[in-house]
Amino acid sequence: MICVGIARGRHRHVIAEHKFLAENGIRLVELRLDFIQGNVQVKRLLRDRPCPVIATCRRAVDGGHWAGSEEARQLVLRTAIVEGVEYVDLEDDIAGQIRRYGQTKRIVSHHDFERTPGDLGGLQRRLADLDADIVKIATMSNHPSDNLRMLEMVREATVPTIGICMGDIGMPTRVLTGRYGAPFTYATFNEDRLLAPGQVGWRKMRDMFRYDAVGPGTRIFGVVADPVGHSLSPAVHNAALADAGIDAVYLPFRVPAEQLDEFIWEAARWPLAGLSVTIPHKEAVLRHVTARDELVERIGAANTLSFTGDTIAAHNTDADAAVESLENAISAQGAEGLVDVTEVKSALVLGAGGAARAVAFGLRRRSIDVTVCSRTPDRAKRVAAEVGCKAIDWSARYKIPYDCIVNATPVGMHPLVNETPFEQQHLRPYMVVFDTVYNPENTLLVKEARASGCRIVTGVDMFVRQAAIQFRLWHGRDPSEAVMREALKRATASAKLPG
């Protein structure tokens, strides 16, 4: 079950949001009484409540907004209990001062906004002994192992316990706490008004991550990166999983570079079934794998891991996705002029990162004459040596005409949408322009290439194709690429909404 927090300053807004959530299937809300401006009218808020309520009035030290006295705050909580609220949240240092009364259940909570304590089990038992019906522990995650310790504590608890790690690193615990036995998790009504670091909006928790369907048998997949909050892979993969009826969830794992080794070593404790790998880990993960496909061997980087028993297999889906996208775009657009990728004789690849290397390698496998160009000449030369192609300076990218221009840099990515790595005056109608940026799909480069009469391959094409190949590797079946594409477009549109 998902508990949605309502934090508004006016009583009528709280009541309206409560009604809206109940009408949309939410069965439990947390009323953050500390946000109410002026006198808190507890009876008014509870009188005609459309679904059960947790009454919470949080102090600033616990991440709340209460500005009155402690005596007045505790009076608000006692009033909620007298009015018969279903749950009341009591911090561990005051739980002993507020006695049980009526049918109201007691949530005894502890918050730590700096770290995750070492002895979580001992902390949980201490809170449970404070006459708790439910224990809630929310701590800041500074390492992925904090998440594992939190979830394992929830699983071992004898009193129903909600364990959540805050922050970007801790986000997976919000989705997985129920899998380990928590009675519910917390989400926010509006993602623009987070009530705790790393909190997730209720629609995303319900519709993207399908929280209520995540159980003990649900397989865990995800994307590992740093940063990871911008990744749209969860939207794409979870949509495909839901469409296919597969009992699995795909999560964002933020793992700093210095913590990657331990994260991979602990993969079986989650347990992880598969990972998408992106910046900055595509090369570093290779020191942990036990099997590699040919593309990984040749490219020296992986964007996909599969976990089976003691085996970690590494794959690279970028190269095939790039060439398949190029072939599809040319054949689809090529009623005249170019009709086959074999007629692309030369390609300029802008960039020298993992994506550039994969695209360059994929093109070279099709016997295309590839040139790599980067603002970092040494990296371009290294990629060229690995792929078996040429490298040129960034300033020389306009000197020779190419059949195909590939942008494998982040130039043009949201929010820097008014930038392009290849000026329009150098584009020619016979060119194929391939931009690997997918947010937005219509980058400035794509717009100018289309206006110049070029054939276009967008980052959405490549992104969906590489995700579809990953899906086949992990699940042994083809996903609906139409579903993936639609999910990606919805997610990119949502990411651009103001506020």
VOPA-837766 format. One record per residue (C-alpha): residue in three letters; x, y, z. Coordinates in steps of 0.5 Angstrom, whole numbers, plus 2048, in hexadecimal, padded with zeros to 3 digits. Layout:
N
ALAXYZ/...
***
This chain:
499
MET800800800/ILE8028077FE/CYS80180D804/VAL801813800/GLY803819804/ILE7FF820804/ALA803826806/ARG7FF82C805/GLY7FE833809/ARG7F6833808/HIS7F182F80B/ARG7ED82F805/HIS7F382D800/VAL7F4827805/ILE7ED825805/ALA7ED8257FD/GLU7F38217FC/HIS7F181C801/LYS7EB81B7FD/PHE7EE81B7F6/LEU7F38167F9/ALA7ED8117FB/GLU7EA8127F5/ASN7F08107F1/GLY7F18097F5/ILE7F580C7FB/ARG7F4808801/LEU7F880C806/VAL7FA813807/GLU7FF81680C/LEU7FC81D80E/ARG80282280F/LEU7FF826815/ASP80682A816/PHE80582D80F/ILE7FE830811/GLN7FE838812/GLY7FB83A818/ASN7F783681D/VAL7F682F81B/GLN7EF82D81A/VAL7F082581B/LYS7E982481C/ARG7E7827815/LEU7ED823811/LEU7EA81D814/ARG7E381E814/ASP7E181B80D/ARG7E781880B/PRO7E7813805/CYS7EC80E807/PRO7F080D80D/VAL7F5812810/ILE7FC812813/ALA7FD819817/THR80481B817/CYS80682281A/ARG80E822819/ARG81382781D/ALA81882A818/VAL81D82681B/ASP81A820818/GLY819823812/GLY812827813/HIS80F82E813/TRP80C82E81A/ALA80E83581D/GLY80A835823/SER80C83282A/GLU80D82B82C/GLU80782B830/ALA80282E82B/ARG805829826/GLN80482382B/LEU7FD82682C/VAL7FB825824/LEU7FD81E824/ARG7F981C82B/THR7F3820827/ALA7F481B821/ILE7F4815826/VAL7EE817829/GLU7EA819823/GLY7EC811821/VAL7F181281B/GLU7F380B819/TYR7FB80C81A/VAL7FF81281E/ASP80681281C/LEU80A814823/GLU812815823/ASP816810827/ASP81781682C/ILE81081782E/ALA80D81182D/GLY80D80F834/GLN80A816836/ILE803814832/ARG7FF80E834/ARG7FB80A830/TYR7F480B82F/GLY7EE80982B/GLN7EF805825/THR7F5809822/LYS7FB806820/ARG802808822/ILE80780981D/VAL80E80A821/SER81380E81C/HIS81A81081C/HIS81D814817/ASP825815816/PHE82681A810/GLU82E819810/ARG82F812810/THR82C80B811/PRO82E808818/GLY832802818/ASP82E7FE81D/LEU8277FF819/GLY8257F881D/GLY8267FB824/LEU823802822/GLN81C7FE81F/ARG81C7FA826/ARG81C80082A/LEU817804826/ALA8127FD826/ASP8137FD82E/LEU81080482E/ASP80980182D/ALA809801825/ASP8047FE821/ILE80980081B/VAL81080281B/LYS812807816/ILE81A809815/ALA81C80E810/THR82380F80F/MET82881280A/SER82C80D805/ASN83380F804/HIS834808801/PRO8308037FD/SER8327FE803/ASP82E803807/ASN828801803/LEU8297F9804/ARG82A7FA80B/MET8247FE80C/LEU8207F9808/GLU8237F380B/MET8217F6812/VAL8197F7810/ARG8197EF80E/GLU81C7ED814/ALA8177F1819/THR8127EE81D/VAL80E7F481D/PRO80B7F7817/THR8117FC815/ILE81280180F/GLY81980280D/ILE81B808808/CYS82180B806/MET821812804/GLY8258157FF/ASP8268137F7/ILE82A80D7FA/GLY82580B7FE/MET81F80B7F9/PRO81E8047F8/THR81C8037FF/ARG8168077FE/VAL8148027F8/LEU8177FB7FC/THR8157FC803/GLY80E7F9802/ARG8127F37FE/TYR8157F2805/GLY80F7F2809/ALA80E7F980B/PRO8067FB80B/PHE806801807/THR80B806804/TYR80B80E803/ALA80A8127FD/THR8098197FC/PHE80381C7F9/ASN8078217F4/GLU80E8207F2/ASP80F8277F3/ARG80E8277FA/LEU8128227FD/LEU811820804/ALA81881C805/PRO81E81C801/GLY81D8177FB/GLN8168167FC/VAL8128147F6/GLY80B8167F3/TRP8058127F4/ARG8038117ED/LYS80A80F7EB/MET80A80A7F1/ARG8048077EF/ASP8048077E7/MET80B8077E6/PHE80E8027EB/ARG8087FF7ED/TYR8097FF7F4/ASP8037FA7F6/ALA8057F57F1/VAL80C7F47F4/GLY80D7EE7F8/PRO8127E97FB/GLY8127E67F4/THR8137EC7F0/ARG81A7EC7EC/ILE81E7F37ED/PHE8217F67E7/GLY8247FD7E6/VAL8288027E4/VAL82F8047E7/ALA83280B7E6/ASP8348117EA/PRO8308157E9/VAL82A8117E8/GLY8248167E9/HIS8238187E2/SER8238117DF/LEU81D80F7DB/SER81F8087DB/PRO81A8067E1/ALA8148097DD/VAL8168057D7/HIS8177FE7DA/ASN8127FF7DF/ALA80D8007DA/ALA80F7FA7D6/LEU80F7F67DC/ALA8087F87DD/ASP8067F77D6/ALA8097F07D6/GLY8067EE7DD/ILE80D7EC7E0/ASP80E7EC7E7/ALA8147F17E8/VAL8157F87E9/TYR81B7FC7E6/LEU81E8027EB/PRO8238077EB/PHE8298067EF/ARG82E80C7F0/VAL8358097F2/PRO83B80E7F2/ALA84180B7EE/GLU8448097F5/GLN83F8057F7/LEU83E8017F1/ASP8427FB7F3/GLU83E7FA7FA/PHE8377FB7F6/ILE8397F57F1/TRP83C7F17F6/GLU8357F17FA/ALA8317F07F4/ALA82E7E97F7/ARG82C7ED7FD/TRP8277F17F9/PRO8267EC7F5/LEU8287EF7EF/ALA8267EC7E8/GLY8287F17E3/LEU82B7F87E2/SER82C7FD7DD/VAL8328017DE/THR8348087DC/ILE83880E7DE/PRO83D80D7E1/HIS83D8057E2/LYS83D8027DB/GLU8458017DB/ALA8468007E3/VAL8407FA7E3/LEU8457F67DF/ARG8497F47E5/HIS8437F07E8/VAL8417EC7E2/THR8427E57E1/ALA83F7E57DA/ARG83F7EA7D4/ASP83C7EA7CD/GLU8407EC7C7/LEU83E7F37C7/VAL8407F47CE/GLU8477F17CC/ARG8487F57C6/ILE8457FC7C9/GLY8487FB7D0/ALA8427FD7D3/ALA83B7FA7D5/ASN8347FD7D6/THR8317F77D8/LEU8327F27DE/SER82E7EC7DF/PHE82F7E87E6/THR82D7E07E6/GLY8307DD7EC/ASP8377DE7ED/THR8387E17E5/ILE8387E87E3/ALA8377E97DC/ALA8397EF7D8/HIS8367F17D2/ASN8367F87CE/THR82F7F97CA/ASP8318007C8/ALA8357FE7C1/ASP8307FA7BF/ALA82A7FF7C1/ALA82E8047BD/VAL82F8017B7/GLU8287FE7B7/SER8258057B8/LEU8298087B2/GLU8278027AD/ASN8208037AF/ALA82080A7AE/ILE82380A7A7/SER81E8047A5/ALA8188087A8/GLN81A80F7A5/GLY81E80C79F/ALA81980C799/GLU81E810795/GLY825811796/LEU82880D79C/VAL82480679D/ASP8298027A0/VAL82E8037A6/THR8348007A1/GLU83380679D/VAL83680A7A3/LYS83D80A7A2/SER84080F7A7/ALA83E8117AE/LEU8408177B3/VAL83F8157BA/LEU83F81B7BF/GLY8418197C6/ALA8468147C9/GLY8428117CF/GLY83F80A7CF/ALA83980C7CA/ALA83E80E7C5/ARG8428087C6/ALA83C8037C5/VAL8398077BF/ALA8408087BC/PHE8418007BD/GLY83A7FF7BA/LEU83B8037B4/ARG8428007B3/ARG83F7F97B3/ARG83B7FB7AD/SER8417FD7A9/ILE8408047AA/ASP8468097AA/VAL84580C7B1/THR8498137B3/VAL8488147BB/CYS84981C7BD/SER84981E7C4/ARG84A8247C8/THR84F8207CC/PRO85481E7C6/ASP8588187CA/ARG8518157CC/ALA84F8157C4/LYS8568127C3/ARG85580D7C8/VAL84E80B7C5/ALA85080B7BE/ALA8568067C0/GLU8518017C3/VAL84C8027BE/GLY8518027B8/CYS84F8087B5/LYS8528107B4/ALA8518157B9/ILE85181D7B8/ASP8518237BC/TRP84B8267BE/SER84C82C7B9/ALA84D8287B3/ARG8468257B3/TYR8448297AE/LYS84A8287A9/ILE8488227A5/PRO8418207A3/TYR83E81A7A6/ASP8388157A5/CYS8368157AC/ILE8368197B2/VAL8358167B9/ASN83581A7BF/ALA8378167C5/THR83881C7CA/PRO83381F7CF/VAL8338257CB/GLY82C8277C9/MET8298237CF/HIS8248267D4/PRO82482B7D7/LEU82A82E7D2/VAL82582D7CC/ASN8288337C8/GLU82F8307C7/THR83182C7C1/PRO8388287C0/PHE8378297B8/GLU8358307B5/GLN82F8307B0/GLN8338337AA/HIS83882D7AA/LEU8328287A9/ARG8308267A2/PRO82A8227A0/TYR82D81C79E/MET83081B7A5/VAL82D8167AA/VAL82D81A7B1/PHE82C8157B7/ASP82C8197BE/THR82C8147C4/VAL8298197C9/TYR8228177CB/ASN82081C7CF/PRO81D8207CB/GLU81C81C7C5/ASN81C8227C1/THR8238257C2/LEU82582B7BF/LEU82A8277BB/VAL8248237B9/LYS81F8297B7/GLU82582C7B3/ALA8268257AF/ARG81F8247AE/ALA81F82B7AB/SER82582A7A7/GLY8228247A4/CYS82681F7A7/ARG8238187A9/ILE8238177B1/VAL8248127B6/THR8228157BD/GLY8258137C4/VAL81E8107C5/ASP81F80B7C0/MET8258087C3/PHE8238097CA/VAL81D8047C9/ARG8217FF7C5/GLN8267FE7CA/ALA8217FE7CF/ALA81D7F97CB/ILE8247F47CA/GLN8257F57D2/PHE81E7F27D3/ARG81F7EC7CE/LEU8257EB7D2/TRP8227EB7D9/HIS81B7E87D7/GLY81C7E47D1/ARG8167E77CD/ASP8157ED7C9/PRO8127F37CD/SER80D7F87C9/GLU8127FE7C6/ALA80C8027C5/VAL80A8027CD/MET8118037CE/ARG8118097C9/GLU80B80C7CC/ALA80D80B7D3/LEU81480F7D1/LYS8108157CE/ARG80B8157D4/ALA8118157D9/THR81581B7D5/ALA80F81F7D4/SER80E81E7DC/ALA8158207DD/LYS8148277DA/LEU80E8297DD/PRO80F8307E1/GLY81082F7E8/
***
